[in-house]
Amino acid sequence: MLYLIIGIIFVALVFDYINGFHDAANSIATVVATKVLHPRYAVMWAAFWNFIAFIFFGVHVAKTIGKGVIQPDAVTVYVILAGLVGAILWDIITWYFGLPTSSSHALIGGFVGAALIKSGFATDILIAKGLYRILLFIVLSPIIGLLLGYINMVIIMWICRKKMPGRVGRWFRSLQLVSAAAYSLGHGMNDAQKTMGIIWILLMTGGYLSNSADLPLWVVLSCHAAIALGTLSGGWRIVKTMGLGITKLRPVGGFAAETAGAITLIGLSMNGIPVSTTHTITGAIVGVGATNRLSAVRWGVAGRIVWAWILTIPMSALIAGLTYLAIKPFI
């Protein structure tokens, strides 16, 4: 059993690495699109802030994932393994097509899909309150990002209305470093902690932690390291979609979008709500683009992204369920 647990922890960290790789666009797309930083330096900047996020804000989201989605007694190591495989395969599929879907929701979908197959579709194994909050913020997080992005941009345009455009651009090229750091901090607070929650429940299921035990520091450090390394690898297909495909961004717009995303992610993470960093920053970018005119947003690209969002939980759940059925004869 010990070797199986170690193997699944390795798979979980692979997922975290792919999460960072897949979601690198969330942290760096705006700062790369505005040419404030070269991509190489942008991912290094994002990876640093991803890594140190836990130092400032704790592990609230990990507690939600570890104890707030599925009843602990319904979880087995094989459910966790199948859930991780479902999330990883869906991430790879959407990365290939350049679609910025949510790795977080892929993980939750995979986890739920495998558990339902294992229990014979017994819905009482699901913790309704935790799932409702997650599903609610699938809708609310991009809306909050959009509204804050729009409001930020309107405020900035009013404050800078009498300033020379060249001077404003120079100001916001510097300020965007701060907003990119804040957004990456929020990304690390939310996304890395979902894998922490999975490893946490794995250790409890395997009997290596009690249900009342705190999350071990080595789990926190390894998950943050994995997502930071993934971010360093970069997901350039998705960067292109996020940074260039939705709307044209300048440094002032990049600052407004990143600040909106950072406020949303940090606020929700402090309340233990696992949300999609992808949904949040996409909404913020759309909000910034809409301050020019609605036609400044490429709605065709946005529509493809929304469809990918809708499909993420059911498709990752389906893949995880099929994976569980494939490994069931060997259990």
Buried (B, 14 or more C-beta within 10 A) or exposed (E): EEEEBEEBBEBBBBBBBBBBBBBBBBBBBBBBBBEBBEBEEBBBBBBBBBBEBBEEBBBBBBBBBBBBBBBEEBBBBBBBBBBBBBBBBBBEBBBEEBBBBBBBBBBBBBBBBBBBBBBEEEEEBBBEEBBEBBEEBBEBBBBBBBBBBBBBBBEBBEEBEEEEEEEBBEBBBEBBBEBBBBBBBBBBBBBBBBBBBBBBBBBBBBEEBEEEEEBBEEBBEBBBBBBBBBBBBBBBBBBBBBBBBBBBBBBBBBBBBBBBBBBBBBEBBBEBBBBBBBBBBBBBBBBBBBBBEEEBBBEEBBEBBBEBBEBBBEBBBBBBBBBBEEEEEEE
